[in-house]
Amino acid sequence: MDIGRRVYEHLLTKEEAARKYGVSVPCIYVYVRAYMRSIGIEPLPKGTKRVEPAKDYRSMTKDEFINELMPKDIEVARAKKGYAAKGKPARP
């Protein structure tokens, strides 16, 4: 449980814990999941990832809103350019 707690609380990475305690990384996952259950948190099923809650754009200032969306717009533009550069037609 102590190993699972240390990894869960980000005191050690999974890889550091595996080396330090001489166990495999998948074993560390088992320890973390067991620790989570012991404190009343049900781990997500294997293969699923936690999704961060959506941001409330209405509470942001104009500048915060622009700074939030700008990287997303750039990412979309790069993706579109990448598709066109590889010879695939760009989506309309």
N, C-alpha and C positions, 0 to 999 in steps of 0.2 A: 504494500500500500504506500509505503514511503517513496518508493521509486515513482510510482504513478502520480503521487502528489507533486513531487518535484518537477516532473515533466509537465503536468497539468498547469502548474503555477509558473511555468516558463523559467524555472531556476536552472534547468538543464534542457538541452535539446534531446530529441530521441536518440540521435547518434552519439552524443556525449554520454548519455546514461547507459547505452548499450556497451560502449567501450569501458566505462568506469566499473560497471557491475558484471561484465563478461557474459552478457546475454545478447540475443539477436534483437534487431529493431522490431520485427513483428511481435516479439515477446513484450517489448515495451508498450506497444499498442494495447496488448491484453491488460497490462498493469494499469495503464491510464483509464481504460474503460471500466475496470474493476473499481478503481478509485472513484470515478465519476458516479457509478452506481451506489457506492457506499455513502456519498454525500447527497444522494437523492436526485442526481441529474441522469436522465436516461440518454445514453449515447445515441447518435444517429445511426441508422443502418449502414452497413459497409457500402462504400462507394458514393455516399451522398456527402455534400459539403454544406457547411453552414452558410446561409445567405445573410448578409448584413441588412438591417432594416433600411427601408427607403428613406432618403433624406426629405425633409419638409422644405421644399423650395419656397413656399410662401413666406417663411420666416426669415429668408435670406435677404440681404441688401442686394442692390443691383450688381455691385462689384463682386460680391461673393457668388452670386448666381452665374455671372459671366466666367469667373475663375473655375467654377465647378463644371460648366459645360464645355469650355474651350478644349480641354484635353480629349473629351469624347468626340467632338467635331473633328479634331485633328486625326484621331484614330480611324474614324469612318473614312475621311478623305484619303488617308494612306492605304486603307484596305481597298478602296475603289481603284486607286492608282495601281496598286499591286496586281489586281485582277486584269486590268487593261494591259499592263506591262508583260504579263505572262501569255498574252495572246487570247485570253478569254474575253468575250464581250462584257463590257461594263453593264451592270443592271441599270435599268431606266430609273 
